[in-house]
Amino acid sequence: METIVIGLLFLGALGYVGNRLRKELSPKKSGCGKGCGCEK
């Protein structure tokens, strides 16, 4: 039982770190981000 809980916690942490890395490494969009069409 403890192994399952530890495994779930580990997978959750891994997913969190992966998501943060993906957001950090993704190219940033220029513009104000309000959908006004100023993105290039």
N, CA, C and O atoms as a DFTB+ gen file, in Angstrom:
160 C
 N C O
     1  1       0.827      -1.209       0.000
     2  2       0.000       0.000       0.000
     3  2       0.865       1.266       0.000
     4  3       0.600       2.217      -0.735
     5  1       1.903       1.254       0.839
     6  2       2.774       2.430       0.889
     7  2       3.468       2.658      -0.449
     8  3       3.707       3.800      -0.843
     9  1       3.791       1.572      -1.146
    10  2       4.472       1.683      -2.436
    11  2       3.581       2.389      -3.449
    12  3       4.065       3.188      -4.250
    13  1       2.292       2.101      -3.418
    14  2       1.360       2.741      -4.352
    15  2       1.274       4.236      -4.065
    16  3       1.305       5.051      -4.987
    17  1       1.167       4.597      -2.790
    18  2       1.077       6.011      -2.411
    19  2       2.352       6.749      -2.804
    20  3       2.286       7.847      -3.356
    21  1       3.506       6.160      -2.525
    22  2       4.783       6.787      -2.877
    23  2       4.902       6.917      -4.399
    24  3       5.375       7.936      -4.901
    25  1       4.472       5.885      -5.131
    26  2       4.509       5.941      -6.591
    27  2       3.626       7.051      -7.144
    28  3       4.016       7.753      -8.076
    29  1       2.434       7.208      -6.569
    30  2       1.531       8.269      -7.023
    31  2       2.106       9.653      -6.718
    32  3       2.020      10.565      -7.541
    33  1       2.684       9.797      -5.545
    34  2       3.318      11.074      -5.209
    35  2       4.481      11.376      -6.154
    36  3       4.651      12.512      -6.598
    37  1       5.272      10.360      -6.453
    38  2       6.402      10.534      -7.356
    39  2       5.926      10.929      -8.752
    40  3       6.487      11.839      -9.364
    41  1       4.895      10.250      -9.257
    42  2       4.370      10.581     -10.581
    43  2       3.771      11.980     -10.610
    44  3       3.921      12.701     -11.597
    45  1       3.103      12.362      -9.547
    46  2       2.555      13.718      -9.469
    47  2       3.649      14.767      -9.496
    48  3       3.540      15.771     -10.199
    49  1       4.703      14.533      -8.729
    50  2       5.818      15.479      -8.710
    51  2       6.514      15.534     -10.066
    52  3       6.900      16.606     -10.532
    53  1       6.671      14.375     -10.690
    54  2       7.301      14.323     -12.004
    55  2       6.474      15.086     -13.040
    56  3       7.020      15.820     -13.865
    57  1       5.163      14.908     -12.989
    58  2       4.281      15.634     -13.901
    59  2       4.337      17.138     -13.673
    60  3       4.330      17.918     -14.625
    61  1       4.393      17.538     -12.412
    62  2       4.465      18.958     -12.080
    63  2       5.751      19.578     -12.615
    64  3       5.723      20.642     -13.232
    65  1       6.875      18.910     -12.375
    66  2       8.169      19.425     -12.849
    67  2       8.198      19.450     -14.374
    68  3       8.695      20.405     -14.971
    69  1       7.666      18.402     -15.006
    70  2       7.622      18.368     -16.465
    71  2       6.788      19.492     -17.040
    72  3       7.162      20.098     -18.044
    73  1       5.661      19.773     -16.410
    74  2       4.798      20.854     -16.869
    75  2       5.487      22.209     -16.718
    76  3       5.397      23.057     -17.605
    77  1       6.171      22.409     -15.599
    78  2       6.893      23.663     -15.393
    79  2       8.003      23.831     -16.428
    80  3       8.195      24.922     -16.963
    81  1       8.735      22.746     -16.711
    82  2       9.809      22.813     -17.704
    83  2       9.248      23.117     -19.088
    84  3       9.814      23.916     -19.834
    85  1       8.140      22.479     -19.425
    86  2       7.533      22.695     -20.737
    87  2       7.098      24.150     -20.896
    88  3       7.302      24.747     -21.953
    89  1       6.510      24.713     -19.865
    90  2       6.088      26.113     -19.930
    91  2       7.294      27.049     -19.999
    92  3       7.259      28.065     -20.693
    93  1       8.356      26.703     -19.279
    94  2       9.551      27.543     -19.258
    95  2      10.281      27.522     -20.597
    96  3      10.815      28.543     -21.030
    97  1      10.304      26.366     -21.253
    98  2      11.073      26.227     -22.487
    99  2      10.275      26.553     -23.738
   100  3      10.856      26.685     -24.815
   101  1       8.957      26.686     -23.624
   102  2       8.156      26.986     -24.811
   103  2       8.428      28.416     -25.265
   104  3       8.669      29.297     -24.441
   105  1       8.388      28.646     -26.577
   106  2       8.661      29.999     -27.075
   107  2       7.602      30.985     -26.606
   108  3       6.406      30.694     -26.619
   109  1       8.060      32.134     -26.199
   110  2       7.147      33.162     -25.719
   111  2       6.508      33.886     -26.903
   112  3       7.168      34.150     -27.908
   113  1       5.236      34.201     -26.779
   114  2       4.551      34.966     -27.824
   115  2       4.712      36.446     -27.522
   116  3       4.575      36.879     -26.378
   117  1       5.004      37.213     -28.557
   118  2       5.102      38.649     -28.368
   119  2       3.712      39.254     -28.445
   120  3       2.775      38.623     -28.933
   121  1       3.588      40.450     -27.973
   122  2       2.290      41.112     -27.984
   123  2       1.720      41.181     -26.587
   124  3       2.321      40.693     -25.630
   125  1       0.563      41.787     -26.479
   126  2      -0.016      42.026     -25.163
   127  2      -0.797      40.827     -24.650
   128  3      -1.057      40.749     -23.449
   129  1      -1.183      39.882     -25.516
   130  2      -1.882      38.695     -25.080
   131  2      -3.361      38.884     -24.825
   132  3      -3.997      38.017     -24.224
   133  1      -3.926      39.997     -25.267
   134  2      -5.347      40.249     -25.044
   135  2      -6.192      39.903     -26.260
   136  3      -7.397      40.154     -26.259
   137  1      -5.590      39.335     -27.291
   138  2      -6.346      38.966     -28.485
   139  2      -6.673      40.151     -29.373
   140  3      -7.639      40.107     -30.135
   141  1      -5.877      41.215     -29.283
   142  2      -6.175      42.403     -30.076
   143  2      -5.535      42.332     -31.462
   144  3      -5.777      43.210     -32.291
   145  1      -4.730      41.316     -31.727
   146  2      -4.124      41.165     -33.040
   147  2      -2.742      41.776     -33.151
   148  3      -2.211      41.881     -34.257
   149  1      -2.138      42.186     -32.035
   150  2      -0.822      42.815     -32.109
   151  2       0.315      41.788     -32.099
   152  3       1.483      42.172     -32.157
   153  1      -0.009      40.476     -32.026
   154  2       1.038      39.457     -32.060
   155  2       1.661      39.385     -33.446
   156  3       0.989      39.610     -34.452
   157  1       2.947      39.072     -33.490
   158  2       3.614      38.955     -34.789
   159  2       4.158      37.580     -34.967
   160  3       4.757      37.282     -36.000
